[in-house]
Amino acid sequence: MEKTGNKDISLFERYLTVWVLLCMAIGVMIGQFVPQIPDLLSRFEYYQVSVPTAILIWIMIFPMMLKIDFASLLNATKKPKGLFLTTTVNWLIKPFTMFFIASFFFLFVFGGLIENELAREYIAGAVLLGAAPCTAMVFVWSKLTNGDPAYTLVQVSVNDIIILVLFAPIVAVLLGVGNVSVPWNTLLLSTVLFVVVPLLMGILIRKFVVKKQGITYFEKTFISKFDRVTMAGLLLTLIIIFSFQGERIVQNPVHILLISVPLIIQTLFIFSITYFGAYACKLPYNIAAPSAMIGASNFFELSVAVAISLFGLNSGATLATVVGVLVEVPVMLMLVKVANSTQAWFDFK
């Protein structure tokens, strides 16, 4: 991860789109030529939750949870405008615009290309993305736009707390409107497994390490030890997911493109209203840029995990969340350039 500027971005982050594409290709080939592997992995499930995938997702999420210092939430009261703007867009606008945009494209614009049942699965995957604002990769986007790291951390911390309360109800309501049957117990179990558990582990381990070694050691040395593990977890998760999606992708490669259309439109729309909202509120650039990035990007680790839990590894919903991973990186990098090129707009002095 970047340390002092854009020059120090890790090789993984710099070429994330390439690695994602490569892992997708590997997963598809495994599903096509070595189907015994996904068949074996599918046997390890508990209440519709894939155990191997759950382990890998925990590995991805845990380091992000370690970075959260809930004591920093107190500082948010000093700069309430940015926090209020981000929270409003993330929870009162974003999930609902995603539902309507996805429904419009999958049921009407692409109605003749996608069968109704599969279209509703794609809508479900889009909703899962829309209801989970970014809490991990946003640290990268914030650094690339020279955002205020402390304030970004506050925004992420608030998002994590809200996710615990609102993610499951919003998803259930929107999927219910979309005529998708949602097992509440599975959705709540997924939220607990992929948010509550790693969050509690992160808090406890953070306190223990800081108490024993100090905050400097924790921030400079301890967290960095998990970087490569997190990357490996992400890549292996993509390989597993696409090994189950291989046949569907080979048979309908155009669906990848169709799924990406509403996801890209949603990302651009949410970034625009948040960024211009920050301008209207006269927020400084180092708060305005990460505020817009948080709303535009998604907590895809959680979205993928819940999609797998609710609909299965080989479902259209899971495919939609994974396409979200692929789409997000190049689009967000483009928005980083947009933000950096318009930094002068926020010089209100």
Residue, then its C-alpha position, 0 to 999 in steps of 0.5 A: m500500500e502507498k506510504t508517502g505518495n503515489k510512487d509507493i503503491s504496491l505492485f498488487e495495487r498498481y496492477l490490481t485489475v490485471w491480477v483480478l482478470l488473471c484469477m478470473a481466467i484461472g478460476v474459469m479454466i479450473g471449472q471447465f477442465v478440473p471440475q472435481i475441485p469446485d465439486l469438492l469445495s461445494r461439500f464444505e458448507y454450513y447453513q449455506v455458508s461456504v467454509p473455504t470461502a469464509i476463511l479466505i474472506w476473513i483473511m481479507i477483512f481482518p487487516m482492514m478491521l485492525k486499522i480501525d481506532f474507535a477512539s478517533l470517532l470523537n474527532a468527527t464532531k470537529k468536522p461534521k459536514g463531511l461525515f454527514l454528507t457521506t453517511t447520507v449518500n451511503w445509506l439514504i441514497k446509494p442502496f436505493t439508486m442501485f436497486f432502481i438502476a439495476s432493475f431498469f437495465f436488467l428487467f427492461v433494457f436487457g430484458g430480451l437478453i437475460e431471462n427473468e429469474l437470472a435478471r433478478e439474481y443480478i439485481a440481488g448482487a447489485v443491491l448487495l454491492g449498493a448496500a455496502p459502502c467501501t471500508a477497505m480499498v477506500f484507504v487506497w483511493s484516499k491516499l491516491t487523492n491526498g485525502d486526510p487519512a485520519y478523517t478517512l479512518v473516521q468515516v470508515s469506522v462510522n460506516d462499519i458501525i452503521i453496517l452492523v445495524l442497517f446492512a441486513p434490513i436494507v438488503a432484505v427490504l430491497l430484495g423483497v421489493g425485487n421479489v427475491s426470497v431472503p432467508w433472514n437467518t442466513l443474511l444475519l449470520s453472514t453479517v455476523l460472520f463477515v463484520v461482527v466477528p472480524l471487527l471484534m477480533g480486530i479491536l481485541i488484537r489491536k488493544f493487545v498489541v498496542k498495549k504490549q508494543g506501542i502504537t508506532y510498532f502497531e501502525k508501522t510494523f504489525i499491520s504491514k505483516f498482513d498485506r501479502v496475506t490479504m492479497a493472497g486471500l483476495l486472489l484465491t477467493l476470486i479463483i474459487i468463485f470463478s471456478f464455480q462460475g466458469e460454465r456460465i461465463v463461457q456460455n454467456p460472456v456477454h453477461i459480464l459486459l451487461i452486468s458492468v453497465p449499471l454498476i459503472i453508471q451507479t459508481l459515476f452517479i454516486f461519486s458525482i452527487t457526493y463530490f459536488g455535494a462536498y463542493a456545495c458544503k465548501l469542504p476542503y479537498n482532502i475531505a471532499a475527495p475521500s468522501a466521494m470515494i467512499g460512497a462510489s466504491n463498495f465493500f465487495e468482500l462483504s457483498v461477495a460473502v453474503a451473495i455466496s451465503l444467500f444464493g450460492l457460489n454459482s449464482g447470478a448474484t455472486l457473479a454480479t458482485v464479482v463483476g463489481v470487483l472487476v469494474e470498481v478498480p479501473v473506474m475508481l482509478m479514473l475517478v482518482k484522476v478526475a478528483n486530482s485534476t479538479q483539486a483547485w475547485f476546493d480552494f475557497k480562500 
